[in-house]
Amino acid sequence: MKDKIKNIICDILNIKKSALSENSGIETIKQWDSLKHMQIITAIEEEYKIQFSEEDLIKSNNLKKII
């Protein structure tokens, strides 16, 4: 699961997996803005057939928290 989520994030942000760590997020990667964040969340929701709550959306601001 972790690897698949990393792939989703890297594809959306157009970055290499080597540029992504568990602490990478909206505050550490310049391409990761609020619009890209919503694209990431939507892609993960579609991939795993889940839905993030509004609270989870706010808290999920880096890879570790998303996983």
Protein Blocks (a to p, Z undefined) as FASTA:
>chain_A
ZZmmmmmmmmmnopafklpcfkbcfklmmklcfklmmmmmmmmmmmnopacdfklmmmmm
cfklmZZ
